């Protein structure tokens, strides 16, 4: 028996005793939100229902492609946080860990923890069944499930492969050219998720073509539906052996990256963090608290911040068209991304021990305000790309989108700042708040 699967069962049992409701809620919340949002999102996501068969096939294929990319990208980012910067690494690394069984246990664990998001995406397609498009719904399932599995497999392959590439002399020149201002060994970790999502996107394009053909009655489309599944299997095959060579070097690599940054950052650069320029426009008394919050967010939740820009790019793709529905499409995707990324404001509070503020001597009021401002700044990664895309394609209409998205971002940031005081109970209160704000925002342009 794999010993690490037993460890994960014990971890689940411990969390269930400490937070019995939170454990179940984390599984059910995405699926419940998807089911509640499905009828509201139908006019935008499933606008093609009732049209001709080719239009339904093309519309459903495009929708599955976007949902699949979101599932794949989310899996890649979550694996990055778990494998590269996970809390388990700090505990396990001093001991003689067996990387192969550890990774083979982490893979199913990642699928389990992200299954709720998959169910939420499937729930968004429920109006297909109401409209009598049962065949289209069944054909969409393998695309979404394959994208979900491919995201996890590609995440492990990309992160462990990046560690190997960062320490390989064969990739030294390439990484030196790509690194920018980052240390050379960090360039591999930076570019690995992009390469992984590109591979997932290629498989999803094939599955999209297969779905359209199958919807039109062409049997040649059915094999293409298996492209994401095939990619998931092929990406996972080298992972156990790769873990043997890369799990421990990953710890050394992270230490080298941190040391390289420490050598570069002298007293003049100690404040250089993501969004540090926001401090210029903040009140003087608030700057230390805002700087501390930005540092904590960038060091502990970098995957969420990168994910915000990824969701923003998906929103920009939805709005990059001259079609009349471009504005509501971009709004729907961006509003969903804001509600997902807005949880970062609660993570910044709940992931710290309750005694941290007292230990640092931090007053409650400026700390709460700083966390709200930092969350608002992080959410701009979702807001700006779709607004720019709509501005270039449709002109002045982008101001309407900007106003709605900024109002939603402000409400989410303020809500997270207030809910963070409740800590554990915040995860019960945030989903209904985000859903209510999402409904108000999306209905404003429909």
N, C-alpha and C positions, 0 to 999 in steps of 0.2 A: 504494500500500500504506500502511496506517495505520502511522506510525512508532512509535507507542506499543505496538502489538502486538509489534513487533520488540524493543522494550525489555523487555517482559514475558518474551519467550522467552529473552533474555540473562540476565534475573534468575533464571529457573528453572534455566538451565544453570549459573550461578554457584553457586546453592544446592546443585545436584546434585553439583558438585565438592567443595564444602565439607562438605556433610552428605548423602552419597549415600543412606544408609538412612533418615534423618529425612524426606527429601523423599518417598519412597515411603510411609513409615509414615503421614504426615499424610493421605494420600489413602485408605489402606486401613483405618486404625484404626476409624473410625466404622462402616464397612460390616461389618468383622469383628466388632465388638462387638455390632452389631444382630443378626447371624446367630447368635452365641453366646447372646444373651439371648432370642431368639425362643421357644425351647421352654420356657424358665423363665418367661417373661412370659405364656404362653398362658392359664393359668388366670385371670389378671386382665384382660388386654387382650382376649382372644378368648373370654370366658366364654360367649358366646351360641352358639358352635358346637354343633350338634346339636339346637338348638331349632327352632321352627317358622320358616317363611320370613319372616313379618313381623318376628319377633324378631331373626333374623339380619340383615335389612335395616336395622332400627333400630340394632342394636348396631354394625354395621360403619360406618354413617353417623356415629354419634357418635364412634367411634374415629378415623375419617379426619378429622373436624372438629378433634379435639384435636391429632392429629399435624400436620395442616396449619397450625394456628395456631402450633405450636412452630416449624415450618420457616419460616413467614412472619416471625415475630418474630425468629428468629435472623438471617435475611437482612437485616432492617431494622437490627438492632444492629451487624452486621458492616460494613454500608455506612457507618453513622455513624462507626465507628472509621477506616475507610479514606478516606472523603471529607473528613470534617471535621478529624479529628486524625491523619491518616495521616502516616507518615514521609516519603512521597514529596512531600507538599506543601512541607515545609521545604526540600527539595532543588530542586524545580521552580519555586517561586514567584519567585525572583530572575530567572528567565529568561523569554523571551517564549513561554510555553506556548500551544499551540492547544487551548483547552478542549473543543471539540466532538470532535475525534478522540481526545483523552485519555479522555473519559467513555465514548465508544463502545468503547474498548479496555478500560476498567476493568469495564464491564458483563459481558462474557464471562469476564473474569478472575475476577470474584466468583462467577459460576456455576461455574467450574472449581474454585475453592478450597472451595466448599460442597457439591460434588457427593457427597462421601463421606457427609455427613450425610443427604442424600436417600436414598442407597443403604442406609444403616443403618435409616432409617424404613421403607423398602420391605421390608427383610429381616425386620422385626418382623411383617410380614403373611404370611411364608412358611408358617406353619401352616395358612393358608387352603387352600393347594394340597394339603397332606397330607390335609386333611379333605374334599377334593373340591369345595371352593368356588372353582373356577377362575374362574368368571364374576365373583364378588365381588372376587377379587384383581385381575382386569383392569379392573373398574370403579373400583377404588380408585386405580389408578396415575395416571390423569389428574388426580384430585383432589390427590394429593401433589405431582406434578410441577408442576401449575399453582400450588399454594401456594408452592413453592420459587421459581419464576420471579417470582411476584407480590411476594414478599418483597424480592428484589433490585431490581426495578423501582420498587416503592413506596419503598424506602430511598433511592434516588437522587432521586426526585421530592420526597420529604419533606425531605431535607436541603438540597438546592439551593433548593427553594421556601421553606424556612424562612429562608434567608439573604435572599431577596428580601423576604419578609414583615417581617423584622427591620429592614430599611432603608427600608421603605415608610411614608410618613406615614399612609396609609389604615388601617394596622393598629396605629398607635401607641397609641390608647386601649385597644383590646382587649388588647394585650400588657402595657400598664401594669396593667390589672385582673388579669391572670393571673400576673404575674411573681413574686408573693410577695416573698421577700427577695433574689431574683436580680436582676441588671441587666435592664432591659426588653428589650434586644436578645437576651438569652439565653433569654427565655421562649419565643420561636419555636422554638429548637432543642430545648427541653425538651418542648414539647407536640407537635412534629411526629411523633415515633415513635408516640405514642398515636393520633393521627389516622390514621396509615398502617395500624397494626394493626387499627383499627376498620374501615377500608375492606376490608382483607384478610379480616377476619372476616365481613363482610357477603357477600362473594363466596363464601366457604367455606360459609356457611349455605345459599346457593342450590345449591352443588354437593352438599351433604349431602342436601338434598331431592331433587335429581335422582338421586343414587345410590340412595336408598330407592325411588323410583318405578321406576327401571330394574331394580332387584333384584326388584320385584314384577311385572315384565313390562310396565310402562307406558312406551310409546315417548316420551312427553312429557318423561321425565326425562333423556334423553340430551343435549339442548341445554343443560340446566342444568349439566352436568358441565364445560362449557367456560367457565363464569363466571370461575374464577381465571385461565385463559389470557387471556380477553378483558381482564380487569383488568390483567394483566401488560403486554399490548401497549398498552393505552390509557395506562397510567401511564408507559411508556417513551417514547411519542411526543414529549412536550414536553421530555424531558430534554436532548437535545443542544443545542437552542436555549436552554434555561434555563441550561445550563452556560456559554454565552457571556456571560451577564449576571451569573452568580453565583459562578463559580469564584474569580476574583480578589477580589471583595468579601468572600468567606468568610474570606480571610486577614486582611483589615482588621477584619472583625467579630470574629474571635477575639482579635485584639490589643486591640480596644476592650473586650471582655468581661474579659480579663485585667487591663487597666488599671483598669476599674471596680472589680473585686475588690481590686486593690492599693490603690486610694484608700479603700475602706471598711475594709480590714484594717489597723488600726494595731497598735502593740505589744501592746495588750490583746487583739487578736483574731487574732494571727498563728498561734495554735494551733488555730483553729477549722477543723476538717476533719470529714468524715463519720466518725461513731463516735468522736469525740474524747472522749466521756464515759467510754469504756472505760479511759482513763488513770487515772481516779479510783481504780479498784480494782486497778491494777497496781502491782507493787513499784517503789519510787522509782528504783532503779538501772536498771530496764527501760524507764521512761517515754520517755527520749529515743529509744531504738531503736524502740519501738512507734509513737511519733509520726512518725518518719521513714518507717516502713513504711506507715502509714495515709495519709500525704501522697502517697507514691509511688503507692499503689494508686488513690487518688481522682483523681489528676491524669492518670495514664497508662492506667488500666484502668476508667474510669468506666462504659463500656458493659457490661462484665462484671458490675459491681456492680448496675446497673439490671436487667440480665438475670436476676440471682439473684431479685430480687423478682418479675419476670415469671413465672419458673418456679414460684415460690411461689404466685402467684395461680392458675396452672393446676392446681397440686396442690390448692388450696382448692376450686376448681370440682369436681374429681374427688371430693372428700370431702363436698361440700355436698348430701347426700342421706340419707334414712333407710333406704336399702336395705342389706341385710347386707354387700354387697361394698364399701361406702363406705370402710371402714378400709383394706383391702388396696389399693384403687384409689388412694387418697391416698398411701399408702406407696410404691407403685410409681412414681408420677409424681414424688414428692418425692425418692425415692432416686436416680432418674435425674437429676433436676436437681442434686442434691448432687454426684454424680460428675462431671457436666459442669462445674459451677461450681468444683469443687475444683481444677481445673487452674489456677485463678487463683493458687494458692499457688506453683506452679512458674513461672508467668509473671512473678511479682514478682521472681524470682531470675534466670531465664535471659534476660530481656530487658535486664538491666543488663550492662555490660561486666565481664569478670572482675576487672579492676583497681579497680573502684569501691570495694569495701570497704576495700582498702588505702589508697586515696586519701583516704577519709573517716576513716580510723583506727578502723574499726568492729571490735570483737572478734567472733569467729565465733559463740561460744555464745549471747550475748544477741541477736545478730542473727537466728539461727535460731529461737530461742524467740519473738521478736517476730513473725517472719513466720508462725509457726504460730498464734499468738494472733490475728493480724489475719485470717488465712484463716478461722479458726473464727468470728470475728465477722461476716465477710462472708457466710458460709454461713447465718447466721440468717435472711437474707432468703428462703431456701428453706424453712426449718423452721417459722417462726412462722405464716404464713398457713394452711397445712393443719391445723396443730394447733388454731388458733382456730376454723376451720370445723368440724372434728370435735367440738370442745368444745361449740359452740353447737347442733349437731345431735344428738350422741350422748352428751354428758356426759363421765363419768369415763373412758371409753375413750380419750379424747384423751391421757391420761397414758401409755398404752402406746405410742401413736404418737410422743409427745414423747421418750420414753426411747430408742426405736429410732433415730429420726432424729438425736438428739443424739449417740448413740454412733457412728453412721456419720459424722457431721460431725467428731467428735473424731478418729476414726481417719484420715479423709482429711486433716485439717489436720496431724496428726502425720506422716503419710506424706509429704505434700508438703514439709514442713519438712526431713525427712530426705533425700528424693530430690533436693531442690534443690541439695544439695552436689555432686551428680554433673553438674549443668547439662545438657549436651547429651544425655547418656544418660538423663536423667530422663524424656524423652518416650517412651523404649522401656519403661521400668519402670512408669510410671503407669497405662497402660491395663489391664494384667493385675491390678494392685493394686486399681484402682477396680472392675473386673469381679468380682473375688473378694469384695470388701466389699459390692458391690451384691447378689450372690447371697445372702450371709449375711443381709443386712438384709431383703430381700424374702421370703425363705423363712421368716423368723421369724414372720410372721402369716398364712401360707398353710397 
